Amino acid sequence: MKTDFRKIMLILPAVCLLAGCSYNETPPMTDDASTQYVLPQGEVPTPEEVALVQAVKDAYEESINN
């Protein structure tokens, strides 16, 4: 019985070491990969949007000052 336990205790670490996987999470690099990034163009807000944002900002400022 004692020798069976010793065999199991010797085999268990070997199985754990051999069962480990070497999975690489990053995809392989390709020759056509680009390293230059293009930022999207921003949009200029309309006067109505600017007025709405200013009204919200004024309401917020008024609420924290009171």
ABEGO torsion letter per residue (X at the ends): XAAAAAAAAAAAAAAAAAABBBBBABBBBBAABBABBBBBBBBBBBAAAAAAAAAAAAAAAAAAAX
